[in-house]
Amino acid sequence: MLSKRAHLAVILAVLAISGCGGTLIAPDSLVEDAGDDAFVDRLVKACGKLDIGRQPLNYLVQVENGDANIYFIDQTSKLYFGRIDRHGYASNINTFLPGENQPVLNCIFAQLDQVPGR
């Protein structure tokens, strides 16, 4: 039979391995926010006809449901909430969605500049 000290050590080890005691939500997870959704909607209206990667931004957001859509929404959310800066955002987008992205990036940044408090 385990001593009280050994029993406590086993419990602490199980808790440490399971991740209890830390945050249960990934610190980098997408945060749902009406402002974030409104920002993406604003991008579709203002920048939708511009290509990102090899497709129009409005197609990527409204029709595409694969990795490219998920990545774009995730990166754009991080940009909106200030978790990444413009340089990091542009670098990540250009890497994952290669193409002539500067016009759409300029448009996205122009829309970000119009968000109060940004």
C-alpha positions in Angstrom: 0.0 0.0 0.0 1.2 3.5 -0.9 2.1 5.9 1.9 0.3 9.3 2.0 3.4 11.0 0.6 3.7 8.5 -2.4 -0.1 8.8 -3.0 0.2 12.6 -3.2 3.1 12.3 -5.5 1.1 10.1 -7.9 -1.8 12.5 -7.9 0.4 15.5 -8.6 2.2 13.6 -11.4 -1.2 12.7 -13.0 -2.4 16.3 -12.7 0.9 17.6 -14.2 0.7 15.2 -17.1 -3.0 15.9 -17.8 -2.4 19.6 -17.9 -4.6 20.5 -15.0 -3.5 23.6 -13.2 -2.8 25.4 -16.5 -5.1 27.1 -18.8 -7.4 24.7 -20.6 -7.7 26.9 -23.7 -4.7 27.4 -25.9 -3.4 30.9 -25.4 -3.2 31.4 -29.2 -6.7 30.2 -29.9 -9.1 32.2 -32.0 -11.2 34.5 -29.9 -14.8 34.9 -31.0 -15.7 38.6 -31.0 -18.3 40.6 -32.9 -15.6 43.1 -33.8 -13.4 40.4 -35.3 -16.3 39.1 -37.4 -17.2 42.7 -38.4 -13.6 43.3 -39.4 -13.5 40.2 -41.7 -16.8 41.4 -43.2 -15.3 44.8 -43.8 -12.3 43.1 -45.6 -14.6 41.2 -47.9 -16.5 44.4 -48.8 -13.4 46.6 -49.3 -10.8 44.1 -50.5 -12.9 41.2 -51.7 -12.0 41.5 -55.4 -8.2 41.6 -54.7 -6.3 38.3 -54.9 -4.8 36.7 -51.9 -2.7 33.7 -52.9 -4.2 32.7 -56.2 -7.9 33.5 -55.5 -10.0 36.6 -54.6 -10.2 37.3 -50.9 -14.0 37.2 -51.0 -13.9 33.6 -52.4 -11.4 32.6 -49.8 -13.6 33.9 -46.9 -17.1 33.1 -48.2 -16.7 29.9 -50.3 -13.4 28.1 -49.4 -13.7 25.9 -46.4 -10.3 24.3 -46.3 -6.9 25.0 -44.7 -6.5 28.3 -46.6 -9.7 29.7 -45.1 -8.9 28.6 -41.6 -5.4 30.0 -41.8 -6.5 33.3 -43.2 -9.2 33.8 -40.5 -6.8 32.7 -37.8 -4.0 35.1 -38.9 -6.5 37.9 -39.5 -7.9 37.4 -36.0 -4.4 37.6 -34.5 -3.7 40.8 -36.4 -7.0 42.3 -35.3 -6.4 41.5 -31.7 -2.7 42.7 -31.8 -1.2 39.2 -31.3 0.9 39.6 -34.4 2.2 42.8 -36.0 1.8 43.8 -39.7 5.2 42.5 -40.7 4.5 39.1 -39.1 1.0 38.9 -40.7 2.3 39.7 -44.1 5.1 37.2 -43.8 2.8 34.5 -42.6 0.2 35.2 -45.4 2.9 35.3 -48.1 4.3 32.0 -46.9 1.0 30.1 -46.6 -0.8 31.8 -49.6 2.0 32.6 -52.0 1.3 35.1 -54.8 1.3 38.8 -55.5 -0.3 39.7 -52.2 0.9 43.3 -51.6 -2.3 45.0 -53.0 -4.6 42.9 -50.7 -2.2 43.4 -47.7 -2.2 47.2 -48.3 -6.0 47.1 -48.4 -6.2 44.9 -45.2 -3.9 47.3 -43.4 -5.9 50.3 -44.6 -9.0 48.7 -43.1 -7.2 48.0 -39.9 -6.2 51.6 -39.6 -9.9 52.6 -39.6 -10.8 50.4 -36.6 -11.1 52.5 -33.5 -8.3 51.9 -31.0 -6.0 50.2 -33.5 
